[in-house]
Amino acid sequence: MSDGLVGDRLVIAAVDGSEHSLRALEWARTAALRHDAALMVAHVLPDVSQLYAGRRAALHDRNEPERYADPVGDHVRSVLDAAPELPREVRYEALEGSVPEALRAVGGECAPLMLVMGSRGRGGFAALLLGSSSRAVATTAACPVVVVPHADRDAEDAAAEPSAGRVVLGLHASETADDVLAFAFAEAAARGTTVQVVSAYAIPPGPTLIIDSPFAVIPPEALADETDAVPAEREMLRAQTARLAPLRERYPDVPVEQAAVPGDAAGRLVTASRSAALVVVGRHHPRRRGPLMGSVAHAVLHHAHGPVAVVPHLPTGAEWSTDDF
């Protein structure tokens, strides 16, 4: 691995040695290759190693070895050494502090393209779909956070259709921040795949409404006045089309599919995650910058069958583009 890290394109993989984090490491490795980015493998040292480091620094004891035991770092190095291909630069970073605080700090300092982590760490309970550290980082990090689900979800999802490789974007036409749309389109452009845009609309309950019916995907050119869609669906599709116009112009080679569905947006995105390469959601309403994650992002993170990118609202003047990737 490289001792230095040159360049401004960076993917961070958060690892702890667990199988869940190694799945995230592999996802991050391929993402860095896809975006021609450097890879930083970040590991928060266990408490005993942090105490040793503090003791050595306080005592200035030259007889103590400079390097303390870091089995996670050694294991991850061996895993990457066996990989078929590595990004242009790779660096391992041992961090101190609590896991969420350390990862938030390195994500803020390095301004990475994304921070990738597993959905459940080494200490997670088997019944949990999302660990506390993953939830905390996804809720507060300054950069997009990609959460890769643990292997148990594969067993639960064995009957799902093969991945279509598309990027699924959860869109509230009037509320989702531009940063979220830009991230989804940039990721689809890097993958050479389609963006499937899913929006939900509210409708009054009726005796014939079947909420769990499959949703229809409609190409933009099919949005004619004579469509058979219900008025709420038609208006949602038109709002989608207007909101997506700048992104379609910016990324003319990215195919777009649009879907307007009744009822629960989170449930529809979870369903779509069964055959998606990545689901992209905004962290919260752009005008609500409190510490809480939005309900849709929260639900999708807990139940998605594939990787989920949670994208915060970037500071004024910043933007995602293919030049960033």
N, C-alpha and C positions, 0 to 999 in steps of 0.2 A: 504493500500500500504506500501511497505517497505521504510524505510528512507535511507537505504544503498543499494548499488548495487554490488554484488559480482560476480566474474567470468568474463571471457573475451568474452563470446558470448552474443551479444546484438542486439536487433532490436529497432530502434527509430521510434516512431510515432509522426509526427508533427500535432498538432491539433489547431484549433481556435474556436471550438464550433459549426461551421457550419455543416450542414448535409454532405457536401462534405468531411470534415475532419473526421467525425465520421465513414464514410465508410472506409476511410483509416485506422482509428484506429482498426476497426474490422479486416481488412486485416492483419494489423501488429500483432494483438493479435494471430490470427491463425498461422501466419508465425513463431512467437516466440514459440508457442507450437510445431509446426512441427519440428523446429530446436533445441528444448530443450534450448532455449535462454531466457535471461532476456528481459524485455520490459521497455523501457523508454518512457514516454509520455511527449513530450516537447511542451511547449506553450510559445510564445513570448508575454509578458505582453503588454496590450494596453498603449498608450502614457500617459494617465492620471495616471495609476498605476506606471509607471516608474518615472514620475515627483514626485509623492508622496514619493516613496522610496528614491529618491534623496534628497528631502526636509527633510525628517526625518533624513537621515544620516548626512546631512549638519548641521542641528540645534541641533542634539543630544538631542532631546526633549523626555524625558522619559514618559511624559504624553500622547504622541501619541501612539496609539496601534501598537504593533510590526507587526501585520499581516494586510496588506491592502486587500481591497476587490478583489477577483479573481473569479468571477462567472464562467469563463470558466473552471478553475481548479476544482471547486466544481461540475460542471455539468459532467465533464469527469470522476471524481471519482465515481459518482453515476451510470454512464453508465457501467463502468467496474465492479462495485459491483454487477450489475445485470447480468453479463455475466455468461454463464454456466460453464466456466472453465477459469482459469487464468494461465499465464506462471509462472514459478517457482519463479520469483521475478518481482515486478512491482514498478516503481518509477516515480513520477511526478516531472518534472523540469520546473520551471518558469524562462524564459530567458529574458534578457534585450537587447536592441538594435533593429536594423531593422530586419525584418523577415529573409531575405536571409543571412545577416551577422551572426545573432545569430545561425541559423540552420547550416550554414557552419562551425561555430566554434565548436559547440557541436559534429558535425559529425567528425570533424578532431581530436578533443581531445579524443573521446571515441572509435574511430576506429570500428564502428559498422559493422555488417554483411550487413545491409542495412538501409536506412532512407526512411520511407514510408510517403507519403503525398497525399492529395487530389489534383485533377487537377485544382480546382478553390476554392478560399477562400471565407470568409464571404463577402468581399467587391467586389467580381468579378461581372462584367457585365454578364447578362444572356446569351448574345450572344457569350461570349468567351468560347472556348473549353479548353484553358489552361491559367491559371492565371499567372501574372507576377512573383509572388514569386515562384511558382512551376517551371517556366521556369528558373529563376535565380539560384535556388538551383540545379536543374538537370544539369545546364551548368557548375557549378563551384565546387560542393561538392567533397570532397576527397574520398567519399565512394559511393557505388552503391545507386542510388535513384530510388525507385519504385513510380510511379505516378498512382494513382487509379482514373479512370474517374468518373465524377459526374453522378448522377442518370438520368439526362436527356438523356444520351447516351443510357441507357437501353430502353427508350421509342422509340428512333430512331432505335434501333436494335432489335425490338420485333420479327421480322421474322427470325432472325438468328438461325442457328442450335445450339442445346445445347452444352455447353462447353465439349470438349473432354478431358480436363484436361492436355493437352500436353503443354510443354514449347517450344515456337517457337524462334529460334535463327536466327537473320539476320547476314549472314556471307559473307564478302568479303574475298575470300580465301587467298589473298596475303597481305591484309591490316588490317583486324580485329585483335585486340590485343588478346593475349592468355588469358588475364584476363577475357575477355568477354565470351570466350568459357568455361572457367573453372567455371564461375558463373552459366552459363546456365546448364551445366551438374551437378553441385552440387545441384542446385535447383531441377532438374528433379529427381536426386537420392533421395533427401529428400521427394519428393512427390510420389516416386514410379511410375513415368510416363515416357513418351517418349519425346525425343528431336526431333523436326522437324526442320531441317536446310534448310533455304531458301536463295538462292543466285540468283542474276540477272546477265544476260550477255547481252552485246550489240550486236545487229544484224542490218544489213542495212534494211531500210524500203522496203517493197514489197507489191504488190497489194493484195496478199492473206493473209498477216499477220493479225491475229486477236489478238491484244494485250490483250483484256479483256477476253480471253478464260481461263477456269480453268486450273491451273497448275497441272502437274502430280507429285505424290510423289513416289519416287523409292527407294526400299530398297537397301543397299549396295551390297548384293549378286547378284542383278540383273544387275550390271554394267558390262556386257560382251561386247566384241568387236562387236558382231553382233547386238547390240541394234539399234533400228530404230531412235534414237535421232539424231538431226542435229549435225554437227561437233562441233559448239560452245557449245551446251548443253552438249554433251558428254565430252568435255574437262573441262567444269565447274564442272561436276559431279566428274570427276577424280581428279581435284584439291581439291574439297571438301573432297573426300575420303582420300587423302594424309594428308590434314590438320587435319582431325578428328581422324586419327589413334591413336595418343597418348592419346586422351580423351577416345576413345573406349576401349583402354587397361586399362586405369585408372578406368573407370566406366563400367566394363563388363556387369553389370546387367541393364544398361540404354539402352532401345531400341532406335535406331536411324532411322529416315526417312530423305531422302535427296530429295530436289527439286531444280532444276535449271530452271529459268523462264526468258523469254525475257523481256527486257525493264526496267520498273520502279520498283526498289527494294522496295521503301517505300510503293507504292501502293499495292504490293503483301503482304507485312507484315501487312498492315492495314486490308486487306481481311482476312488474316490468324488469326488476332486478334479476329475475330468474334467467333471463336470456341476454343480459346486458354486460358489456365489458366494464362499465362504470356508470353509476348513478350520481348526478351532480345536483346538490341542493344548496340553497342559501342558508346561512346560519340563523339569521333572523331578519325581521323587517328593518330596512335601512334607516328608518327613523326611530327605531327602538334599540338603543345601544346598551342596554343593561346586560347583566351577566347571564341572563337566562337564554337558552337555546329555544328557537321556535318549535312549535309542536310537531310540525311536519318533519323537520330535520331530526328531531329527537326520536320520533317513531321509526323513521327509515333507518337510522343508525342501529336501532335495537333489533330490527326484524329483517333487514335486507339479506338477500341470498348471495350477494356479491359485493365487491368494493364500492364504497360510498365516499365521495368527495364533499366535504362541508366547506363552503367558501365564505369567508367573512367579507364585509364591505370594506374595500380598500380605501386608504386615505385619499383626499381630494388631489387630483392630478396624477395619481398612479393608475396604471391600466395593464391588463394582460394582453399580450399579442404574440404572434408567432416569432417575433424578434426576441421576446423574453424566453421562449422555450428552446 
